[in-house]
Amino acid sequence: MNAKQLGLSLALLAFGGVEAYAVWQVGYVGVIEQALGSVGAILGFVDLCVALGLVTIWLVQDARARGISPVPYMLLTLGLGSVGPLLYLIRREGRESVGVLHAARAS
C-alpha cells in the first residue's frame, strides 16, 4: 500500500465511522430527514448531490479508460455518498502502483 492509498484509506475510515455513527443514532431514513430539515441543510444536501454527481461523471470516464467497471462505485456513491469515490481512488492507486512496478521490472 502506497502513501496515497494509506491517506485515502484513513479518510474512508474516518468518513465511514462518522456515517456509521449517524446511521446508528437516527437510522438511514433519519439521516435523510435531517438533511432536509432546514434551508441550510437542504442547501448542503443539494451541494453534496451536485458535487457527487460531478465526481461520478469523472469516475465513470476514468474507470472505463482504465478497464474497470464503474457500476459498483456508482451504486456505493448513490447509497453511501463519498464511500464510492474513495474506494475507487484506493483501487485506482493500487492498479497504478502495480503498473509502475511491472514497467520498472520490464526495463
C-alpha positions, 0 to 999 in steps of 0.5 A: 500500500502506497502513501496515497492509498494509506491517506485515502484509506484513513479518510474512508475510515474516518468518513465511514465511522462518522456515517456509521455513527449517524446511521446508528443514532437516527437510522438511514431514513433519519439521516435523510430527514435531517438533511432536509430539515432546514434551508441550510441543510437542504442547501448542503444536501443539494451541494453534496448531490451536485458535487457527487454527481460531478465526481461520478461523471469523472469516475465513470470516464476514468474507470472505463479508460482504465478497464474497470467497471464503474457500476459498483462505485456508482451504486456505493456513491448513490447509497453511501455518498463519498464511500464510492469515490474513495474506494475507487481512488484506493483501487485506482492507486493500487492498479497504478502502483502495480503498473509502475512496478511491472514497467520498472521490472520490464526495463 
